[in-house]
Amino acid sequence: MRTLISTAFVSLDGVVEAPGGEPGYRNSGWTFQDIEFDAAAYEIKGREQGEATAMLMGRVSYQAFAPVWPGMTTEFAGYNAMPKYVVSTTLKEEDLIGNWGEISILRSLDDVAALKETDGGPIILHGSATLNRHLSDAGLIDRYHLLVFPVLLGAGKRLFSDTDKDKQRLALRESEGYRNGVQKLVYDVVR
């Protein structure tokens, strides 16, 4: 079974919306505003590209990444080369771009569960706040790679749902704090 890894930039109060400067959110770009850059904090991002063998995302994140990431040949060479899976009930095959390698549409969480049963290495889940919450609630995420930023954003899309469900235990796999206040937290989901 393949490991599904959720990777996210997250505020201390759990917001994941628009960390890189996407339009339409009042705190857009919060990972770069007033937080000193520390390259060491982003080491995990390079490691993810080397370890993952496929990328998963929801439709909204796909539509945000697809026009930009294929042209970022240095920063995202690993991601650009790997197969991509987009979970969407509305996206059509003709909506997919042609310059970003192999892209497949999955129509349901059952399709994601079936993908996890295939041969291959880890699958990395980028962005996709809504998909992230649904996958977490369905018990399909195996590991979290979180960079927690020292900010409170209040409103915004959250990484975790507020669904009333049984407690889910996590096992700390790795942690590190950086001089700019960012914390790296890597957790395995305990089953």
C-alpha positions as CSV (number, residue, x, y, z in Angstrom):
1,M,0.0,0.0,0.0
2,R,1.2,3.5,-0.9
3,T,1.7,6.2,1.8
4,L,-0.4,9.3,1.3
5,I,1.4,12.3,2.7
6,S,-0.4,15.7,3.3
7,T,2.1,18.5,3.2
8,A,1.1,22.0,4.2
9,F,2.1,25.5,5.3
10,V,-0.2,26.1,8.3
11,S,-0.8,29.0,10.6
12,L,-0.7,28.3,14.4
13,D,-4.5,28.5,14.3
14,G,-4.8,25.9,11.5
15,V,-5.4,28.1,8.5
16,V,-3.9,26.9,5.2
17,E,-5.5,29.3,2.7
18,A,-3.4,31.3,0.3
19,P,0.1,30.9,1.8
20,G,1.9,31.9,-1.4
21,G,-0.1,35.0,-2.4
22,E,-3.2,33.7,-4.2
23,P,-5.8,36.4,-4.9
24,G,-9.1,36.7,-3.1
25,Y,-8.0,36.1,0.5
26,R,-7.3,39.1,2.8
27,N,-4.2,37.5,4.4
28,S,-2.8,36.2,1.1
29,G,0.9,35.5,1.1
30,W,1.1,35.1,4.9
31,T,4.1,32.8,4.7
32,F,6.3,35.6,3.4
33,Q,4.9,38.6,5.1
34,D,6.9,39.7,8.2
35,I,8.5,36.3,8.6
36,E,12.3,36.2,7.9
37,F,13.2,33.6,5.3
38,D,15.2,30.7,6.6
39,A,16.2,28.2,3.9
40,A,16.6,25.4,6.6
41,A,12.9,25.5,7.3
42,Y,12.2,24.5,3.7
43,E,14.6,21.5,3.5
44,I,11.6,19.2,3.8
45,K,10.1,20.6,0.6
46,G,13.2,19.4,-1.4
47,R,13.1,16.0,0.4
48,E,9.4,15.6,-0.5
49,Q,10.2,15.9,-4.2
50,G,12.9,13.2,-4.0
51,E,10.7,10.8,-2.0
52,A,7.3,11.2,-3.6
53,T,6.4,9.3,-6.7
54,A,3.0,10.9,-7.5
55,M,1.2,14.1,-6.6
56,L,-2.5,14.4,-5.6
57,M,-4.5,17.6,-5.5
58,G,-8.1,18.9,-5.7
59,R,-9.5,20.8,-8.6
60,V,-9.0,24.3,-7.2
61,S,-5.4,23.6,-6.4
62,Y,-4.9,22.0,-9.8
63,Q,-6.3,25.1,-11.5
64,A,-4.0,27.3,-9.5
65,F,-0.8,25.2,-9.9
66,A,-1.2,24.1,-13.6
67,P,-0.5,27.5,-15.2
68,V,2.5,28.1,-13.0
69,W,4.3,25.0,-11.9
70,P,5.3,23.5,-15.3
71,G,7.3,26.6,-16.0
72,M,9.2,26.3,-12.7
73,T,11.7,23.8,-14.0
74,T,14.3,24.4,-11.3
75,E,12.1,24.7,-8.2
76,F,9.6,21.9,-9.1
77,A,11.6,19.6,-11.4
78,G,10.6,16.5,-9.2
79,Y,7.0,17.4,-9.0
80,N,6.7,18.3,-12.7
81,A,8.1,14.9,-13.7
82,M,5.9,12.7,-11.5
83,P,2.3,11.6,-12.4
84,K,-0.4,13.8,-11.0
85,Y,-3.9,12.9,-9.8
86,V,-6.7,15.5,-9.6
87,V,-9.7,14.7,-7.4
88,S,-12.8,16.4,-9.0
89,T,-16.4,15.6,-9.9
90,T,-16.5,18.5,-12.3
91,L,-13.2,18.7,-14.2
92,K,-13.2,17.2,-17.7
93,E,-10.3,15.6,-19.6
94,E,-10.3,18.5,-22.0
95,D,-9.7,20.9,-19.1
96,L,-6.3,19.3,-18.4
97,I,-3.1,21.0,-19.6
98,G,-0.8,19.2,-21.9
99,N,2.6,20.4,-20.7
100,W,2.7,19.0,-17.2
101,G,3.2,15.3,-17.8
102,E,0.8,12.5,-16.9
103,I,-2.4,13.8,-15.3
104,S,-5.4,11.6,-14.3
105,I,-8.7,12.6,-12.8
106,L,-10.1,10.7,-9.8
107,R,-13.8,11.1,-9.2
108,S,-14.2,10.0,-5.6
109,L,-12.5,9.2,-2.3
110,D,-12.9,5.5,-3.3
111,D,-10.7,6.3,-6.3
112,V,-8.1,7.7,-3.9
113,A,-8.3,4.6,-1.7
114,A,-7.9,2.4,-4.9
115,L,-4.8,4.5,-5.9
116,K,-3.3,3.9,-2.5
117,E,-3.6,0.1,-3.1
118,T,-1.5,0.3,-6.3
119,D,2.2,-0.4,-6.6
120,G,4.5,2.6,-6.2
121,G,6.0,4.9,-3.6
122,P,4.5,7.8,-1.6
123,I,1.8,10.1,-2.9
124,I,2.2,13.8,-1.9
125,L,-1.0,15.9,-1.4
126,H,-0.5,19.6,-2.1
127,G,-2.8,22.5,-1.2
128,S,-6.3,21.3,-1.6
129,A,-7.8,22.3,1.8
130,T,-11.2,20.8,1.1
131,L,-9.8,17.6,-0.2
132,N,-7.4,17.4,2.7
133,R,-10.3,17.6,5.2
134,H,-12.3,14.9,3.4
135,L,-9.3,12.5,3.1
136,S,-8.5,13.0,6.8
137,D,-12.1,12.4,7.8
138,A,-12.1,9.2,5.7
139,G,-8.9,8.0,7.3
140,L,-6.9,8.0,4.0
141,I,-4.0,10.2,5.1
142,D,-1.0,8.3,6.5
143,R,1.4,11.2,7.3
144,Y,1.5,14.9,7.8
145,H,4.4,17.2,6.8
146,L,3.6,20.5,8.4
147,L,5.4,23.8,8.5
148,V,3.7,25.7,11.2
149,F,4.1,29.5,11.0
150,P,4.1,31.8,14.0
151,V,1.0,33.7,12.9
152,L,-2.7,33.7,13.9
153,L,-5.0,34.4,10.9
154,G,-8.4,33.9,12.3
155,A,-10.6,33.3,9.3
156,G,-9.6,31.1,6.3
157,K,-9.7,27.6,5.0
158,R,-8.5,25.1,7.6
159,L,-6.4,22.0,7.3
160,F,-8.7,19.9,9.5
161,S,-12.4,19.7,9.6
162,D,-14.6,20.4,12.6
163,T,-16.5,17.1,12.0
164,D,-17.4,15.4,15.3
165,K,-15.4,12.1,15.0
166,D,-13.4,9.7,17.1
167,K,-10.0,10.8,18.4
168,Q,-7.2,10.2,15.9
169,R,-3.8,9.7,17.4
170,L,-0.6,10.8,15.7
171,A,3.0,9.7,16.3
172,L,5.7,12.4,16.1
173,R,8.2,11.3,13.5
174,E,10.3,14.4,13.2
175,S,10.3,18.0,14.6
176,E,12.5,21.0,14.4
177,G,12.2,24.7,15.2
178,Y,13.9,27.5,13.2
179,R,15.2,30.9,14.2
180,N,12.3,32.6,12.3
181,G,9.7,30.8,14.6
182,V,8.6,28.3,12.0
183,Q,8.2,24.7,13.4
184,K,8.5,21.6,11.3
185,L,6.2,18.8,12.5
186,V,6.1,15.4,10.8
187,Y,3.4,13.0,12.1
188,D,2.5,9.5,11.2
189,V,-1.2,8.6,11.6
190,V,-1.6,5.8,14.2
191,R,-4.0,3.1,13.0
